[in-house]
Amino acid sequence: MVTLQRHRLKVWLFNRAMALANRLAALPNKLTTPPFRLIQIGSAFWQSRALYVAASLGLADELGDGLRSSAELAESLSLNEDHLYRLMRMLASIGVFTEHPQCRFSNSKLSDCLRSDHPKSVRAMILLHNSPQMSRPWYESLEPAIRNGQTPFVLSHGAYLYAYMDAHPGFDETFSRAMNAVESLIGPGYLFDFDWSRFDRLIDVGGSQGSKALAIIKQHPRLRVLVFDRPGVITGASEYWRQQGETAVLERMEFQSGDMLESIPAAQSNRDIYLFAAIFHGMSDEQAGVVLHNLREAVGETGARAVIADNVAAECGIDPTIASFDMQMLVNTQGRERTESEWRSLLDQAGFVIDEIVDVSNFAKFIVIRKKNKKGR
């Protein structure tokens, strides 16, 4: 089988660098006394809440490329000067904003990514993950859920995440904006480390407004794309990209609304590839099984393949970033970050086999799958 992996050496170096970063991140556990280290961990939410407020107030946007005092910022945004200064001073102490003499501040490399107009902005992601809707389950429902096995988000809001979004358009919009920021979070590795040129059409299942698919087809002029997601997300997607000046590339994009738990758009040939980017980790095995059944029906006899862009957790000694994502899935969904053995079991039961697990330059993997043949292989 010909591999779909590209830039093997670059990806290996990236993974080695990430492993080193994890070892360095663990240094405080070795250099700080255990009681004080526990206090540091226990108060980490102070920083996340301060960051959320800064993002909500639009402080990075207001600073722009300039140098301004906290008094000037407070006046222009109608805020309390002393409180604002202390908030920004705290954030500057951890690298978010840069503090200068006379209570003046400028954006840092970190706070630049809080600006709405920055190409790698993650402001929407900060606003989502620290929103009242996503924070409440952590604060009020995690302990009861650990006792009874329920989903904390349901305990707090009385509905599962996607049903809640369907009933709350404002929160749904925040979620969609955050999903558009995923590329900024994970980097462009998936554009270059996977050989998309082998395919004619990409079906981006659960692709939100299509930001990932659009970035891919910009690099591959022959590739067409179909973006498939819930009606509330897909409606207006084409117009959104037109307003962003992407008219030319829109000629190769289609948008279709639907529910992947009911059906998935049919493949047209063996040069179609389905993309499920960070989809299955938000699903229980039962829900994932339904989607995979629908995928099997959609593939039919075409020989089309699918790539699952998701985490592959270690069987023992899990990466702390992946462990954090796993807890986020526990709190807000019925999903989990699966190990390779769990992926293989899930896919085998659904009638799929793994062709290849492709390493890319971010924390996820690309799991390339195809339907089993008539001999079950």
TORKOL-4160 file (C-alpha; in steps of 0.2 Angstrom, whole numbers, padded with zeros to 4 digits, m for minus):
377
<pt num="1" X="0000" Y="0000" Z="0000"/>
<pt num="2" X="0006" Y="0017" Z="m0004"/>
<pt num="3" X="0007" Y="0029" Z="0011"/>
<pt num="4" X="m0003" Y="0045" Z="0012"/>
<pt num="5" X="0011" Y="0051" Z="0024"/>
<pt num="6" X="0021" Y="0066" Z="0019"/>
<pt num="7" X="0036" Y="0075" Z="0027"/>
<pt num="8" X="0040" Y="0061" Z="0038"/>
<pt num="9" X="0056" Y="0068" Z="0045"/>
<pt num="10" X="0048" Y="0085" Z="0049"/>
<pt num="11" X="0033" Y="0077" Z="0058"/>
<pt num="12" X="0046" Y="0066" Z="0068"/>
<pt num="13" X="0055" Y="0081" Z="0073"/>
<pt num="14" X="0039" Y="0090" Z="0078"/>
<pt num="15" X="0034" Y="0075" Z="0089"/>
<pt num="16" X="0051" Y="0075" Z="0097"/>
<pt num="17" X="0049" Y="0093" Z="0101"/>
<pt num="18" X="0032" Y="0091" Z="0109"/>
<pt num="19" X="0039" Y="0077" Z="0120"/>
<pt num="20" X="0052" Y="0088" Z="0126"/>
<pt num="21" X="0040" Y="0102" Z="0129"/>
<pt num="22" X="0029" Y="0090" Z="0140"/>
<pt num="23" X="0045" Y="0085" Z="0150"/>
<pt num="24" X="0049" Y="0104" Z="0153"/>
<pt num="25" X="0031" Y="0107" Z="0158"/>
<pt num="26" X="0033" Y="0094" Z="0171"/>
<pt num="27" X="0048" Y="0103" Z="0179"/>
<pt num="28" X="0037" Y="0113" Z="0192"/>
<pt num="29" X="0032" Y="0096" Z="0199"/>
<pt num="30" X="0051" Y="0093" Z="0203"/>
<pt num="31" X="0057" Y="0110" Z="0207"/>
<pt num="32" X="0042" Y="0116" Z="0218"/>
<pt num="33" X="0037" Y="0109" Z="0235"/>
<pt num="34" X="0022" Y="0098" Z="0234"/>
<pt num="35" X="0010" Y="0109" Z="0244"/>
<pt num="36" X="0014" Y="0124" Z="0235"/>
<pt num="37" X="0013" Y="0115" Z="0218"/>
<pt num="38" X="m0005" Y="0109" Z="0223"/>
<pt num="39" X="m0010" Y="0127" Z="0227"/>
<pt num="40" X="m0003" Y="0132" Z="0210"/>
<pt num="41" X="m0014" Y="0119" Z="0201"/>
<pt num="42" X="m0029" Y="0123" Z="0212"/>
<pt num="43" X="m0029" Y="0141" Z="0208"/>
<pt num="44" X="m0025" Y="0139" Z="0189"/>
<pt num="45" X="m0043" Y="0144" Z="0185"/>
<pt num="46" X="m0039" Y="0162" Z="0191"/>
<pt num="47" X="m0028" Y="0164" Z="0176"/>
<pt num="48" X="m0041" Y="0156" Z="0164"/>
<pt num="49" X="m0055" Y="0168" Z="0171"/>
<pt num="50" X="m0044" Y="0183" Z="0169"/>
<pt num="51" X="m0040" Y="0178" Z="0151"/>
<pt num="52" X="m0059" Y="0176" Z="0147"/>
<pt num="53" X="m0063" Y="0193" Z="0154"/>
<pt num="54" X="m0049" Y="0201" Z="0144"/>
<pt num="55" X="m0056" Y="0192" Z="0128"/>
<pt num="56" X="m0074" Y="0196" Z="0132"/>
<pt num="57" X="m0069" Y="0215" Z="0134"/>
<pt num="58" X="m0059" Y="0215" Z="0118"/>
<pt num="59" X="m0044" Y="0222" Z="0126"/>
<pt num="60" X="m0032" Y="0215" Z="0113"/>
<pt num="61" X="m0042" Y="0223" Z="0099"/>
<pt num="62" X="m0042" Y="0240" Z="0108"/>
<pt num="63" X="m0023" Y="0240" Z="0110"/>
<pt num="64" X="m0020" Y="0235" Z="0092"/>
<pt num="65" X="m0002" Y="0239" Z="0087"/>
<pt num="66" X="m0001" Y="0253" Z="0100"/>
<pt num="67" X="0005" Y="0257" Z="0117"/>
<pt num="68" X="m0008" Y="0263" Z="0129"/>
<pt num="69" X="m0010" Y="0266" Z="0147"/>
<pt num="70" X="m0023" Y="0257" Z="0158"/>
<pt num="71" X="m0031" Y="0274" Z="0161"/>
<pt num="72" X="m0033" Y="0277" Z="0142"/>
<pt num="73" X="m0040" Y="0260" Z="0140"/>
<pt num="74" X="m0052" Y="0262" Z="0154"/>
<pt num="75" X="m0059" Y="0278" Z="0147"/>
<pt num="76" X="m0061" Y="0271" Z="0130"/>
<pt num="77" X="m0070" Y="0255" Z="0136"/>
<pt num="78" X="m0079" Y="0263" Z="0150"/>
<pt num="79" X="m0071" Y="0252" Z="0163"/>
<pt num="80" X="m0064" Y="0255" Z="0181"/>
<pt num="81" X="m0046" Y="0260" Z="0179"/>
<pt num="82" X="m0039" Y="0252" Z="0195"/>
<pt num="83" X="m0047" Y="0235" Z="0192"/>
<pt num="84" X="m0042" Y="0235" Z="0173"/>
<pt num="85" X="m0024" Y="0239" Z="0178"/>
<pt num="86" X="m0023" Y="0225" Z="0190"/>
<pt num="87" X="m0031" Y="0213" Z="0178"/>
<pt num="88" X="m0019" Y="0217" Z="0164"/>
<pt num="89" X="m0004" Y="0217" Z="0176"/>
<pt num="90" X="m0008" Y="0199" Z="0181"/>
<pt num="91" X="m0010" Y="0193" Z="0163"/>
<pt num="92" X="0006" Y="0202" Z="0158"/>
<pt num="93" X="0015" Y="0193" Z="0172"/>
<pt num="94" X="0011" Y="0176" Z="0162"/>
<pt num="95" X="0015" Y="0183" Z="0145"/>
<pt num="96" X="m0002" Y="0189" Z="0140"/>
<pt num="97" X="0001" Y="0208" Z="0136"/>
<pt num="98" X="0017" Y="0216" Z="0139"/>
<pt num="99" X="0018" Y="0229" Z="0153"/>
<pt num="100" X="0028" Y="0245" Z="0152"/>
<pt num="101" X="0033" Y="0259" Z="0164"/>
<pt num="102" X="0019" Y="0271" Z="0169"/>
<pt num="103" X="0005" Y="0258" Z="0169"/>
<pt num="104" X="0006" Y="0256" Z="0150"/>
<pt num="105" X="0003" Y="0240" Z="0140"/>
<pt num="106" X="0005" Y="0233" Z="0123"/>
<pt num="107" X="0000" Y="0217" Z="0115"/>
<pt num="108" X="0012" Y="0202" Z="0116"/>
<pt num="109" X="0014" Y="0187" Z="0104"/>
<pt num="110" X="0001" Y="0179" Z="0115"/>
<pt num="111" X="m0012" Y="0193" Z="0116"/>
<pt num="112" X="m0010" Y="0196" Z="0098"/>
<pt num="113" X="m0019" Y="0180" Z="0095"/>
<pt num="114" X="m0034" Y="0187" Z="0105"/>
<pt num="115" X="m0036" Y="0200" Z="0092"/>
<pt num="116" X="m0052" Y="0197" Z="0081"/>
<pt num="117" X="m0042" Y="0202" Z="0066"/>
<pt num="118" X="m0027" Y="0191" Z="0069"/>
<pt num="119" X="m0025" Y="0177" Z="0056"/>
<pt num="120" X="m0022" Y="0165" Z="0071"/>
<pt num="121" X="m0035" Y="0172" Z="0082"/>
<pt num="122" X="m0041" Y="0160" Z="0096"/>
<pt num="123" X="m0052" Y="0173" Z="0104"/>
<pt num="124" X="m0068" Y="0163" Z="0099"/>
<pt num="125" X="m0061" Y="0147" Z="0107"/>
<pt num="126" X="m0057" Y="0156" Z="0123"/>
<pt num="127" X="m0074" Y="0163" Z="0124"/>
<pt num="128" X="m0082" Y="0146" Z="0121"/>
<pt num="129" X="m0072" Y="0136" Z="0133"/>
<pt num="130" X="m0074" Y="0149" Z="0147"/>
<pt num="131" X="m0092" Y="0153" Z="0143"/>
<pt num="132" X="m0105" Y="0151" Z="0157"/>
<pt num="133" X="m0113" Y="0137" Z="0147"/>
<pt num="134" X="m0096" Y="0127" Z="0147"/>
<pt num="135" X="m0090" Y="0132" Z="0164"/>
<pt num="136" X="m0105" Y="0128" Z="0174"/>
<pt num="137" X="m0103" Y="0109" Z="0172"/>
<pt num="138" X="m0085" Y="0109" Z="0178"/>
<pt num="139" X="m0089" Y="0119" Z="0194"/>
<pt num="140" X="m0106" Y="0112" Z="0199"/>
<pt num="141" X="m0109" Y="0095" Z="0191"/>
<pt num="142" X="m0092" Y="0086" Z="0189"/>
<pt num="143" X="m0091" Y="0079" Z="0207"/>
<pt num="144" X="m0109" Y="0072" Z="0206"/>
<pt num="145" X="m0106" Y="0065" Z="0188"/>
<pt num="146" X="m0090" Y="0056" Z="0195"/>
<pt num="147" X="m0101" Y="0048" Z="0208"/>
<pt num="148" X="m0116" Y="0043" Z="0196"/>
<pt num="149" X="m0108" Y="0042" Z="0179"/>
<pt num="150" X="m0119" Y="0055" Z="0171"/>
<pt num="151" X="m0114" Y="0069" Z="0159"/>
<pt num="152" X="m0110" Y="0085" Z="0169"/>
<pt num="153" X="m0117" Y="0096" Z="0155"/>
<pt num="154" X="m0133" Y="0087" Z="0155"/>
<pt num="155" X="m0134" Y="0089" Z="0174"/>
<pt num="156" X="m0131" Y="0108" Z="0173"/>
<pt num="157" X="m0142" Y="0112" Z="0158"/>
<pt num="158" X="m0155" Y="0098" Z="0156"/>
<pt num="159" X="m0150" Y="0093" Z="0138"/>
<pt num="160" X="m0135" Y="0086" Z="0128"/>
<pt num="161" X="m0123" Y="0099" Z="0120"/>
<pt num="162" X="m0129" Y="0099" Z="0102"/>
<pt num="163" X="m0148" Y="0099" Z="0108"/>
<pt num="164" X="m0144" Y="0113" Z="0119"/>
<pt num="165" X="m0135" Y="0123" Z="0104"/>
<pt num="166" X="m0150" Y="0119" Z="0093"/>
<pt num="167" X="m0161" Y="0128" Z="0106"/>
<pt num="168" X="m0149" Y="0142" Z="0109"/>
<pt num="169" X="m0144" Y="0151" Z="0093"/>
<pt num="170" X="m0132" Y="0163" Z="0102"/>
<pt num="171" X="m0122" Y="0149" Z="0110"/>
<pt num="172" X="m0123" Y="0139" Z="0093"/>
<pt num="173" X="m0115" Y="0154" Z="0084"/>
<pt num="174" X="m0101" Y="0155" Z="0098"/>
<pt num="175" X="m0098" Y="0137" Z="0095"/>
<pt num="176" X="m0097" Y="0139" Z="0076"/>
<pt num="177" X="m0084" Y="0153" Z="0077"/>
<pt num="178" X="m0074" Y="0143" Z="0089"/>
<pt num="179" X="m0074" Y="0128" Z="0077"/>
<pt num="180" X="m0068" Y="0140" Z="0063"/>
<pt num="181" X="m0053" Y="0144" Z="0075"/>
<pt num="182" X="m0047" Y="0126" Z="0076"/>
<pt num="183" X="m0035" Y="0129" Z="0062"/>
<pt num="184" X="m0026" Y="0142" Z="0072"/>
<pt num="185" X="m0025" Y="0130" Z="0087"/>
<pt num="186" X="m0019" Y="0115" Z="0078"/>
<pt num="187" X="m0008" Y="0123" Z="0065"/>
<pt num="188" X="m0008" Y="0120" Z="0046"/>
<pt num="189" X="0001" Y="0102" Z="0047"/>
<pt num="190" X="m0014" Y="0093" Z="0040"/>
<pt num="191" X="m0012" Y="0103" Z="0024"/>
<pt num="192" X="0005" Y="0097" Z="0021"/>
<pt num="193" X="0008" Y="0081" Z="0030"/>
<pt num="194" X="m0006" Y="0072" Z="0022"/>
<pt num="195" X="m0007" Y="0068" Z="0003"/>
<pt num="196" X="m0024" Y="0076" Z="m0002"/>
<pt num="197" X="m0018" Y="0076" Z="m0020"/>
<pt num="198" X="m0023" Y="0058" Z="m0022"/>
<pt num="199" X="m0042" Y="0063" Z="m0021"/>
<pt num="200" X="m0054" Y="0072" Z="m0032"/>
<pt num="201" X="m0067" Y="0076" Z="m0019"/>
<pt num="202" X="m0067" Y="0079" Z="0000"/>
<pt num="203" X="m0083" Y="0077" Z="0010"/>
<pt num="204" X="m0081" Y="0086" Z="0026"/>
<pt num="205" X="m0093" Y="0079" Z="0038"/>
<pt num="206" X="m0097" Y="0090" Z="0053"/>
<pt num="207" X="m0086" Y="0103" Z="0045"/>
<pt num="208" X="m0095" Y="0118" Z="0053"/>
<pt num="209" X="m0094" Y="0133" Z="0040"/>
<pt num="210" X="m0080" Y="0124" Z="0031"/>
<pt num="211" X="m0064" Y="0133" Z="0036"/>
<pt num="212" X="m0053" Y="0117" Z="0037"/>
<pt num="213" X="m0060" Y="0111" Z="0020"/>
<pt num="214" X="m0057" Y="0129" Z="0012"/>
<pt num="215" X="m0039" Y="0129" Z="0018"/>
<pt num="216" X="m0036" Y="0112" Z="0011"/>
<pt num="217" X="m0043" Y="0115" Z="m0007"/>
<pt num="218" X="m0033" Y="0131" Z="m0008"/>
<pt num="219" X="m0018" Y="0120" Z="m0008"/>
<pt num="220" X="m0025" Y="0108" Z="m0020"/>
<pt num="221" X="m0033" Y="0116" Z="m0035"/>
<pt num="222" X="m0040" Y="0100" Z="m0042"/>
<pt num="223" X="m0049" Y="0096" Z="m0026"/>
<pt num="224" X="m0068" Y="0099" Z="m0024"/>
<pt num="225" X="m0077" Y="0099" Z="m0007"/>
<pt num="226" X="m0094" Y="0096" Z="0000"/>
<pt num="227" X="m0096" Y="0103" Z="0018"/>
<pt num="228" X="m0109" Y="0094" Z="0028"/>
<pt num="229" X="m0116" Y="0100" Z="0045"/>
<pt num="230" X="m0132" Y="0104" Z="0054"/>
<pt num="231" X="m0144" Y="0116" Z="0046"/>
<pt num="232" X="m0141" Y="0130" Z="0059"/>
<pt num="233" X="m0122" Y="0129" Z="0055"/>
<pt num="234" X="m0123" Y="0127" Z="0036"/>
<pt num="235" X="m0136" Y="0141" Z="0033"/>
<pt num="236" X="m0127" Y="0157" Z="0027"/>
<pt num="237" X="m0110" Y="0148" Z="0026"/>
<pt num="238" X="m0107" Y="0152" Z="0008"/>
<pt num="239" X="m0112" Y="0170" Z="0010"/>
<pt num="240" X="m0100" Y="0171" Z="0025"/>
<pt num="241" X="m0085" Y="0165" Z="0014"/>
<pt num="242" X="m0091" Y="0177" Z="0000"/>
<pt num="243" X="m0090" Y="0191" Z="0013"/>
<pt num="244" X="m0072" Y="0186" Z="0017"/>
<pt num="245" X="m0067" Y="0188" Z="m0001"/>
<pt num="246" X="m0066" Y="0169" Z="m0005"/>
<pt num="247" X="m0077" Y="0170" Z="m0020"/>
<pt num="248" X="m0065" Y="0161" Z="m0032"/>
<pt num="249" X="m0063" Y="0146" Z="m0021"/>
<pt num="250" X="m0081" Y="0145" Z="m0017"/>
<pt num="251" X="m0084" Y="0138" Z="m0035"/>
<pt num="252" X="m0076" Y="0122" Z="m0029"/>
<pt num="253" X="m0087" Y="0121" Z="m0013"/>
<pt num="254" X="m0104" Y="0114" Z="m0010"/>
<pt num="255" X="m0114" Y="0115" Z="0007"/>
<pt num="256" X="m0127" Y="0103" Z="0012"/>
<pt num="257" X="m0136" Y="0102" Z="0028"/>
<pt num="258" X="m0141" Y="0086" Z="0038"/>
<pt num="259" X="m0138" Y="0075" Z="0053"/>
<pt num="260" X="m0124" Y="0063" Z="0052"/>
<pt num="261" X="m0134" Y="0052" Z="0064"/>
<pt num="262" X="m0147" Y="0050" Z="0051"/>
<pt num="263" X="m0137" Y="0049" Z="0035"/>
<pt num="264" X="m0121" Y="0055" Z="0026"/>
<pt num="265" X="m0119" Y="0061" Z="0008"/>
<pt num="266" X="m0115" Y="0047" Z="m0004"/>
<pt num="267" X="m0098" Y="0044" Z="m0012"/>
<pt num="268" X="m0096" Y="0046" Z="m0030"/>
<pt num="269" X="m0080" Y="0037" Z="m0034"/>
<pt num="270" X="m0065" Y="0029" Z="m0025"/>
<pt num="271" X="m0056" Y="0045" Z="m0027"/>
<pt num="272" X="m0068" Y="0053" Z="m0014"/>
<pt num="273" X="m0062" Y="0055" Z="0004"/>
<pt num="274" X="m0072" Y="0059" Z="0019"/>
<pt num="275" X="m0065" Y="0069" Z="0033"/>
<pt num="276" X="m0071" Y="0068" Z="0051"/>
<pt num="277" X="m0061" Y="0081" Z="0061"/>
<pt num="278" X="m0063" Y="0081" Z="0080"/>
<pt num="279" X="m0080" Y="0072" Z="0078"/>
<pt num="280" X="m0079" Y="0055" Z="0085"/>
<pt num="281" X="m0071" Y="0061" Z="0102"/>
<pt num="282" X="m0087" Y="0070" Z="0106"/>
<pt num="283" X="m0097" Y="0054" Z="0104"/>
<pt num="284" X="m0101" Y="0038" Z="0114"/>
<pt num="285" X="m0096" Y="0021" Z="0106"/>
<pt num="286" X="m0115" Y="0019" Z="0102"/>
<pt num="287" X="m0116" Y="0036" Z="0093"/>
<pt num="288" X="m0100" Y="0033" Z="0084"/>
<pt num="289" X="m0107" Y="0016" Z="0078"/>
<pt num="290" X="m0122" Y="0024" Z="0071"/>
<pt num="291" X="m0112" Y="0037" Z="0061"/>
<pt num="292" X="m0100" Y="0023" Z="0055"/>
<pt num="293" X="m0115" Y="0013" Z="0049"/>
<pt num="294" X="m0121" Y="0028" Z="0039"/>
<pt num="295" X="m0103" Y="0030" Z="0032"/>
<pt num="296" X="m0103" Y="0012" Z="0027"/>
<pt num="297" X="m0120" Y="0015" Z="0018"/>
<pt num="298" X="m0113" Y="0031" Z="0010"/>
<pt num="299" X="m0097" Y="0023" Z="0003"/>
<pt num="300" X="m0107" Y="0009" Z="m0005"/>
<pt num="301" X="m0097" Y="0000" Z="m0017"/>
<pt num="302" X="m0086" Y="0015" Z="m0022"/>
<pt num="303" X="m0071" Y="0011" Z="m0013"/>
<pt num="304" X="m0070" Y="0028" Z="m0005"/>
<pt num="305" X="m0060" Y="0030" Z="0011"/>
<pt num="306" X="m0062" Y="0041" Z="0026"/>
<pt num="307" X="m0049" Y="0050" Z="0037"/>
<pt num="308" X="m0053" Y="0052" Z="0056"/>
<pt num="309" X="m0043" Y="0067" Z="0062"/>
<pt num="310" X="m0043" Y="0064" Z="0081"/>
<pt num="311" X="m0032" Y="0060" Z="0095"/>
<pt num="312" X="m0024" Y="0043" Z="0099"/>
<pt num="313" X="m0022" Y="0042" Z="0117"/>
<pt num="314" X="m0007" Y="0031" Z="0125"/>
<pt num="315" X="m0012" Y="0015" Z="0133"/>
<pt num="316" X="m0003" Y="0021" Z="0148"/>
<pt num="317" X="0005" Y="0037" Z="0153"/>
<pt num="318" X="m0006" Y="0048" Z="0143"/>
<pt num="319" X="0000" Y="0065" Z="0136"/>
<pt num="320" X="m0007" Y="0079" Z="0147"/>
<pt num="321" X="m0015" Y="0089" Z="0133"/>
<pt num="322" X="m0024" Y="0074" Z="0127"/>
<pt num="323" X="m0029" Y="0070" Z="0145"/>
<pt num="324" X="m0036" Y="0087" Z="0146"/>
<pt num="325" X="m0046" Y="0085" Z="0130"/>
<pt num="326" X="m0053" Y="0069" Z="0137"/>
<pt num="327" X="m0059" Y="0077" Z="0153"/>
<pt num="328" X="m0067" Y="0091" Z="0142"/>
<pt num="329" X="m0076" Y="0077" Z="0133"/>
<pt num="330" X="m0082" Y="0069" Z="0149"/>
<pt num="331" X="m0089" Y="0085" Z="0156"/>
<pt num="332" X="m0098" Y="0091" Z="0140"/>
<pt num="333" X="m0101" Y="0076" Z="0129"/>
<pt num="334" X="m0103" Y="0057" Z="0130"/>
<pt num="335" X="m0087" Y="0055" Z="0121"/>
<pt num="336" X="m0069" Y="0051" Z="0125"/>
<pt num="337" X="m0051" Y="0052" Z="0118"/>
<pt num="338" X="m0048" Y="0034" Z="0112"/>
<pt num="339" X="m0032" Y="0023" Z="0112"/>
<pt num="340" X="m0027" Y="0014" Z="0097"/>
<pt num="341" X="m0034" Y="m0002" Z="0103"/>
<pt num="342" X="m0051" Y="0006" Z="0107"/>
<pt num="343" X="m0051" Y="0014" Z="0089"/>
<pt num="344" X="m0047" Y="m0003" Z="0081"/>
<pt num="345" X="m0061" Y="m0011" Z="0091"/>
<pt num="346" X="m0074" Y="0002" Z="0087"/>
<pt num="347" X="m0070" Y="0002" Z="0068"/>
<pt num="348" X="m0069" Y="m0017" Z="0067"/>
<pt num="349" X="m0087" Y="m0018" Z="0075"/>
<pt num="350" X="m0093" Y="m0006" Z="0062"/>
<pt num="351" X="m0086" Y="m0015" Z="0047"/>
<pt num="352" X="m0070" Y="m0004" Z="0044"/>
<pt num="353" X="m0052" Y="m0008" Z="0045"/>
<pt num="354" X="m0037" Y="0005" Z="0047"/>
<pt num="355" X="m0026" Y="0007" Z="0032"/>
<pt num="356" X="m0014" Y="0018" Z="0040"/>
<pt num="357" X="m0012" Y="0030" Z="0055"/>
<pt num="358" X="m0003" Y="0046" Z="0048"/>
<pt num="359" X="0007" Y="0057" Z="0059"/>
<pt num="360" X="0004" Y="0076" Z="0057"/>
<pt num="361" X="0012" Y="0091" Z="0065"/>
<pt num="362" X="m0001" Y="0093" Z="0079"/>
<pt num="363" X="m0007" Y="0083" Z="0093"/>
<pt num="364" X="m0020" Y="0073" Z="0083"/>
<pt num="365" X="m0017" Y="0059" Z="0071"/>
<pt num="366" X="m0025" Y="0055" Z="0054"/>
<pt num="367" X="m0033" Y="0038" Z="0055"/>
<pt num="368" X="m0036" Y="0032" Z="0037"/>
<pt num="369" X="m0050" Y="0019" Z="0036"/>
<pt num="370" X="m0059" Y="0009" Z="0022"/>
<pt num="371" X="m0074" Y="m0003" Z="0022"/>
<pt num="372" X="m0069" Y="m0022" Z="0025"/>
<pt num="373" X="m0069" Y="m0032" Z="0009"/>
<pt num="374" X="m0081" Y="m0047" Z="0007"/>
<pt num="375" X="m0068" Y="m0058" Z="0016"/>
<pt num="376" X="m0068" Y="m0047" Z="0031"/>
<pt num="377" X="m0051" Y="m0039" Z="0028"/>
